[in-house]
C-alpha cells in the first residue's frame, strides 16, 4: 500500500530561460497549492507565495424553463428564461451573445422570424466545463379556417332543450361559441361556452335553452389555433326558443300539376292549439268569392288540409293562401311558394297541358267573290261604276250631265239613262 504524500512535496525541476519557466503539473487533489523556488549554487531560495488550483470536472447545470421546445406562436418576440448552477460558474451565452445571470437566473428577449427559430444556450464554468441546450420556436401567422359549422338551418327549442354547436378546424386549438340577439346583445350575460375537441380537428359544445321566448338568436363560433391566431364565424341557422309565431314550412313549396280526382295536400307548422284554413285562387281573382277549406292540427303545431281537383276543369297558376289564428287570437296569412295547375286528361288518360285563359279568337270573315266589292249595307243601293256620287234624295240629274255620261270614253261601265218628269 502506497504511503500518503506529504502535505508539501517537490514535484519537478525546470530550467528558466530569461527568468521565465513553464511546467505542466498533474493535479492529484481537488484543491492544490502550488509554489515555486529557485536554486542558485546549490542553495534553494524561499518558496514563492502559493497559488491555489482547484480541479473541477463538473459542468454547469442548465435548465430552460421558458419557452417549451417546439412552441408555436404568432408573436414577434419570445422570452427565454431559465436557471444555471455551478460552484465555479463562468458565464452564459444565447446564440453566442452573452446573457447576464443574476443569482443563478437568466432572462433574455429574442426577436422572432416567421418559420422556425432555434436558440442555442451555452453555460460554462471557470474550469472550461460546458453545458449546452437548445430550444425551437415556430412562428405561424396564417389564420385558421372554420368549416362545417352547425346549426346550418334554423332550430326551434323548447325551454330546457339542448343546442349542439360544432365545427371543424385545425387540431390542437381551442373552440368556443356564444349566442347573441340580432342586435348584438349576448344572451345570459357575457358568457362564452367552451368546446371540446371530440376528435382530431372536430370541436363540439352544447347550450341549454332558458325559460324564455326568443326568436332569431345568432350562433357565433370562435377558434384559436395553437399559435394564438383567432378566427370567428357565424352559423347560418338561427335559434328560436319557445313556439315560433307565424306560419313556417308551408307546402306546396314548388309548383305542382294535378288531374281530375288527384288530391293536393296543404300543410305548415306553427304554434299549438290554433285554427287554420286555406283556399286556391287565381292571382287576379276576387278572393272574396273563393271558398275556404279547413285544416286540422294533425300533430302539435302541424296543420294539414286536402283539396281534390274537380272534373272538367283546366287551370294554371292557382295560388295557395293559408290563414292561421293562434290561441291568443292573432291571425297570420301566407302564400305558398308553389302554385297549382289543373290539367284535363284525354280518353287514353294522358295529361293535357293547361291553357291560360286568353282573349277569344274572332271568327274569320267569309271570302268575297272575285271582282265583287264590299257588300252593301241594308237598304243601300250600289252606284254604277263611273257614276258620280249619289244624288240627294229627290234630286234629278240635268240633261247636260246625262249627256256627258253618254259620251264614249267617259266611263268603262254600263250607261244608265234617266228620264226627267215634272212633278205636278
C-alpha positions in Angstrom: 0.0 0.0 0.0 1.4 3.4 -1.1 2.1 5.8 1.7 0.3 9.1 1.6 2.1 12.1 0.1 3.4 14.7 2.4 1.5 18.0 2.7 4.3 19.7 0.8 6.5 17.9 -1.7 8.7 18.7 -4.7 7.0 17.8 -8.0 9.7 18.5 -10.5 12.5 20.8 -11.7 12.6 23.1 -14.7 15.2 25.4 -16.2 14.3 29.0 -16.6 15.1 30.9 -19.7 15.5 34.6 -19.2 13.9 34.1 -15.8 10.7 32.6 -17.5 9.7 29.0 -17.0 6.7 26.8 -17.7 5.7 23.4 -16.4 2.6 21.1 -16.6 1.7 19.8 -13.3 -0.6 16.8 -12.7 -3.2 17.5 -10.0 -3.9 14.8 -7.6 -6.2 16.6 -5.3 -9.4 18.6 -5.8 -7.6 21.6 -4.4 -3.9 22.2 -4.6 -1.5 25.0 -3.6 1.5 25.4 -5.9 4.7 27.3 -5.0 8.0 27.8 -6.8 11.5 28.2 -5.5 14.8 28.8 -7.3 18.2 27.2 -6.8 21.5 29.0 -7.1 24.9 27.5 -6.5 23.2 24.5 -4.8 21.2 26.7 -2.4 17.4 26.9 -2.6 15.6 30.2 -2.1 12.4 30.6 0.0 9.3 29.4 -1.9 7.1 31.9 -3.6 3.6 32.7 -2.4 1.3 29.7 -3.1 -1.2 29.6 -5.9 -4.4 27.6 -5.2 -5.5 25.4 -8.0 -8.9 23.6 -7.9 -9.5 20.6 -10.0 -13.2 20.9 -11.4 -14.6 18.3 -13.8 -18.3 19.1 -13.1 -20.2 21.0 -15.9 -22.8 23.7 -15.0 -26.4 22.6 -14.5 -28.5 24.4 -17.1 -32.4 24.5 -17.2 -34.5 26.4 -19.8 -37.9 26.9 -18.2 -39.5 29.0 -21.0 -40.4 28.6 -23.8 -41.1 24.9 -24.3 -39.3 23.3 -27.1 -41.4 23.4 -30.3 -43.5 26.3 -29.2 -45.8 27.6 -32.0 -46.7 31.3 -31.7 -47.7 34.3 -33.7 -45.7 36.8 -31.6 -42.8 38.9 -32.8 -40.5 38.1 -29.9 -40.0 35.4 -27.3 -38.7 35.4 -23.7 -36.0 32.8 -23.0 -36.0 32.2 -19.2 -34.0 29.7 -17.2 -31.5 28.9 -14.4 -27.9 27.8 -14.3 -25.9 26.5 -11.3 -22.2 25.8 -10.9 -19.8 26.3 -7.9 -17.3 27.9 -10.2 -19.7 29.4 -12.8 -18.1 31.3 -15.6 -20.8 32.7 -18.0 -23.8 32.1 -20.3 -24.4 32.8 -24.0 -27.5 32.5 -26.2 -26.6 32.2 -29.9 -23.1 33.4 -29.0 -24.4 36.5 -27.3 -23.5 37.0 -23.6 -26.5 37.0 -21.3 -26.4 38.3 -17.7 -27.0 35.8 -14.9 -28.3 37.1 -11.6 -28.3 34.8 -8.6 -28.4 31.8 -10.9 -31.3 33.0 -13.1 -31.3 34.5 -16.6 -34.0 36.2 -18.8 -33.5 37.3 -22.4 -36.0 38.6 -25.0 -35.2 37.5 -28.6 -36.8 38.6 -31.8 -38.5 36.0 -34.0 -38.8 35.4 -37.7 -41.7 33.7 -39.4 -41.0 30.0 -39.5 -38.6 28.0 -37.3 -36.3 29.8 -34.9 -33.6 27.9 -33.0 -31.8 29.3 -29.9 -28.6 27.6 -28.6 -27.9 28.3 -24.9 -24.4 27.6 -23.5 -23.3 27.8 -19.9 -19.6 27.3 -18.9 -17.6 27.4 -15.7 -14.1 28.7 -14.8 -12.6 25.3 -15.5 -13.9 25.3 -19.0 -16.7 22.8 -18.5 -19.6 23.5 -20.8 -23.3 22.6 -20.8 -25.4 23.4 -23.9 -29.1 23.2 -24.6 -31.3 24.4 -27.5 -35.0 25.3 -27.9 -37.1 25.7 -31.1 -39.8 28.3 -31.6 -42.1 28.3 -34.7 -43.8 31.5 -35.8 -47.2 30.9 -37.6 -49.3 33.9 -38.6 -51.7 32.3 -41.1 -55.3 32.4 -39.8 -57.1 29.1 -39.4 -60.4 28.3 -41.1 -63.8 27.2 -39.6 -65.8 24.7 -41.7 -68.9 22.6 -41.3 -70.4 25.0 -38.7 -73.7 23.8 -37.2 -76.5 24.6 -36.9 -76.7 25.3 -40.6 -80.5 25.6 -40.5 -83.0 27.2 -38.1 -83.6 25.3 -34.9 -86.6 25.8 -32.6 -86.0 24.7 -29.0 -88.4 24.3 -26.0 -87.1 25.7 -22.7 -84.7 23.1 -21.2 -83.7 21.5 -24.6 -80.1 21.4 -25.6 -78.5 23.0 -28.7 -75.4 21.4 -30.1 -72.8 23.6 -31.9 -70.0 22.0 -33.8 -67.4 22.8 -36.4 -64.1 21.6 -37.9 -60.7 23.4 -37.9 -57.0 22.7 -37.1 -56.2 20.1 -34.4 -54.9 21.2 -31.1 -56.7 24.6 -30.9 -59.4 26.0 -28.6 -63.0 26.3 -29.7 -65.9 28.3 -28.1 -69.3 29.8 -29.1 -71.9 32.2 -27.8 -75.5 33.1 -28.6 -76.4 36.7 -29.3 -79.5 38.6 -30.3 -79.5 40.1 -33.9 -78.8 43.4 -32.2 -75.5 42.0 -30.9 -76.6 41.7 -27.2 -75.4 38.5 -25.7 -77.9 36.0 -24.1 -77.3 35.3 -20.4 -74.6 37.9 -19.9 -71.1 37.8 -21.2 -70.8 34.0 -21.2 -68.7 32.2 -23.8 -69.2 28.5 -23.9 -66.0 26.3 -24.3 -66.0 23.5 -26.8 -64.2 20.2 -26.6 -62.1 18.6 -29.4 -64.2 15.4 -29.6 -61.9 14.1 -32.3 -58.9 15.5 -34.2 -59.9 18.8 -35.5 -63.6 18.4 -34.6 -65.0 20.7 -31.9 -68.4 20.3 -30.1 -70.2 22.3 -27.4 -73.8 22.4 -26.0 -76.1 25.0 -24.6 -79.4 24.7 -22.7 -82.3 26.9 -23.7 -83.6 29.1 -20.8 -87.1 29.7 -19.7 -87.8 32.4 -22.2 -89.4 33.1 -25.6 -86.8 34.4 -28.0 -86.6 34.4 -31.8 -83.6 34.7 -34.1 -80.7 34.0 -31.9 -77.3 34.1 -33.7 -74.6 31.5 -33.0 -71.1 33.0 -33.1 -68.3 30.4 -33.1 -64.6 31.3 -32.3 -61.5 29.2 -32.8 -57.9 29.9 -31.7 -55.1 27.8 -33.1 -52.0 26.6 -31.2 -50.1 29.7 -32.4 -52.7 32.1 -30.9 -54.3 33.1 -34.2 -58.1 33.6 -33.7 -60.9 33.4 -36.2 -64.7 33.7 -35.8 -67.7 32.6 -37.9 -71.5 32.9 -37.7 -73.7 29.9 -38.2 -76.3 30.1 -41.0 -79.1 28.7 -38.8 -80.9 30.8 -36.3 -82.1 29.6 -32.9 -85.7 30.1 -31.7 -86.8 29.4 -28.1 -90.4 28.5 -27.4 -93.2 28.2 -30.0 -92.4 30.3 -33.1 -95.2 32.6 -34.1 -96.5 32.8 -37.6 -96.5 30.2 -40.5 -93.4 28.2 -41.5 -92.6 25.2 -43.6 -95.6 25.9 -45.9 -96.3 23.3 -48.6 -96.5 23.1 -51.6 -93.1 24.8 -51.8 -92.8 24.0 -55.5 -95.3 24.1 -58.5 -97.5 21.0 -58.8 -99.8 19.8 -61.6 -102.9 17.7 -60.9 -105.5 15.9 -63.0 -109.2 15.4 -62.1 -109.5 13.3 -58.9 -106.0 13.9 -57.7 -105.5 15.3 -54.2 -103.5 18.3 -53.1 -102.2 18.4 -49.5 -101.5 21.8 -48.0 -99.5 21.9 -44.7 -97.5 24.1 -42.4 -96.1 24.4 -38.9 -96.9 27.0 -36.3 -97.9 27.2 -32.6 -100.0 24.6 -30.9 -103.8 24.8 -30.4 -104.6 27.3 -33.2 -107.0 27.1 -36.2 -106.2 27.1 -39.8 -107.7 27.1 -43.3 -106.6 27.6 -46.9 -108.0 28.5 -50.4 -107.0 28.3 -54.0 -107.3 31.5 -56.1 -106.1 32.9 -59.4 -103.6 35.8 -58.9 -106.1 38.3 -60.4 -109.3 36.7 -58.9 -111.5 38.4 -56.4 -110.6 36.4 -53.3 -113.9 37.4 -51.6 -115.6 34.8 -53.9 -113.2 32.0 -53.1 -114.2 29.2 -50.7 -112.0 28.4 -47.6 -111.1 24.8 -46.8 -110.5 23.9 -43.2 -107.2 22.4 -41.9 -106.6 20.0 -39.0 -103.9 20.1 -36.4 -102.6 16.6 -37.2 -99.8 16.7 -34.6 -98.9 19.5 -32.1 -98.1 22.6 -34.2 -98.5 20.7 -37.6 -101.6 21.6 -39.7 -102.8 19.9 -42.9 -105.7 20.0 -45.3 -106.6 18.5 -48.7 -108.3 19.5 -51.9 -109.4 17.3 -54.8 -109.0 18.5 -58.4 -112.5 18.6 -60.0 -113.6 17.1 -63.3 -113.8 19.1 -66.5 -111.5 21.8 -65.1 -108.4 23.3 -66.6 -106.5 25.9 -64.7 -103.0 27.3 -64.5 -101.2 29.2 -61.7 -103.6 28.7 -58.8 -102.2 30.3 -55.6 -102.5 28.6 -52.2 -103.3 31.1 -49.5 -103.3 30.0 -45.8 -104.8 31.6 -42.8 -103.8 30.8 -39.2 -105.1 32.1 -35.9 -103.2 31.3 -32.7 -104.6 30.7 -29.2 -104.3 34.4 -28.4 -106.4 35.4 -31.4 -103.5 36.7 -33.5 -104.1 35.9 -37.2 -101.4 35.3 -39.8 -101.5 34.9 -43.6 -99.1 33.3 -46.0 -99.0 32.3 -49.7 -97.2 29.1 -50.7 -94.2 29.4 -52.9 -95.5 26.6 -55.2 -98.6 27.2 -57.4 -101.1 24.6 -58.6 -102.0 23.7 -62.1 -105.1 21.5 -63.0 -104.9 19.7 -66.3 -107.5 17.6 -68.2 -106.9 14.1 -69.5 -107.7 12.7 -72.9 -109.6 9.4 -73.5 -106.3 7.4 -73.1 -105.5 9.0 -69.7 -102.7 11.3 -71.0 -102.5 14.7 -69.3 -103.4 17.7 -71.4 -101.3 20.7 -70.7 -103.2 23.5 -69.0 -104.0 26.6 -71.1 -104.1 30.0 -69.7 -107.4 31.7 -70.5 -107.0 34.4 -73.0 -109.0 36.7 -75.4 -111.4 34.7 -77.6 -110.4 34.5 -81.2 -112.5 36.4 -83.7 -114.4 34.4 -86.4 -112.9 34.5 -89.9 -114.7 36.7 -92.4 -116.2 34.9 -95.5 -114.2 35.5 -98.7 -115.9 37.7 -101.2 -116.3 36.6 -104.8 -113.6 37.8 -107.2 -114.3 41.2 -108.6 -117.0 41.9 -106.1 -116.8 45.0 -103.9 -117.7 45.3 -100.3 -121.3 44.2 -99.6 -123.9 46.9 -99.4 -125.4 47.9 -96.2 -129.0 47.0 -95.7 -131.3 49.4 -97.7 -128.4 50.9 -99.7 -128.2 50.9 -103.4 -124.8 50.5 -105.1 -124.0 53.1 -107.6 -122.8 52.0 -111.1 -119.2 52.2 -111.9 -118.0 55.6 -113.3 -121.1 57.5 -111.9 -120.8 60.5 -109.7 -121.7 60.3 -106.1 -125.3 59.6 -105.3 -127.8 62.4 -105.7 -129.5 63.8 -102.8 -133.0 62.4 -102.2 -135.5 64.0 -104.7 -132.8 65.4 -106.9 -132.8 64.8 -110.7 -129.8 65.0 -112.9 -129.7 67.7 -115.6 -129.9 66.6 -119.3 -126.4 68.1 -119.9 -125.0 65.9 -117.2 -126.7 62.9 -118.5 -125.4 63.6 -122.0 -121.9 63.7 -120.7 -122.2 60.3 -119.2 -123.2 59.0 -122.6 -120.1 60.2 -124.3 -117.9 57.3 -125.1 -114.7 57.1 -123.1 -116.1 58.8 -120.0 -116.8 55.5 -118.2 -115.9 51.9 -119.0 -119.0 50.8 -117.1 -122.6 50.4 -118.3 -124.6 53.6 -119.2 -127.6 54.3 -117.1 -130.4 56.5 -118.7 -132.7 58.5 -116.5 -135.9 60.4 -117.7 -136.9 63.6 -116.2 -140.5 64.3 -115.4 -142.1 67.3 -113.9 -144.0 66.5 -110.8 -147.3 68.3 -110.6 
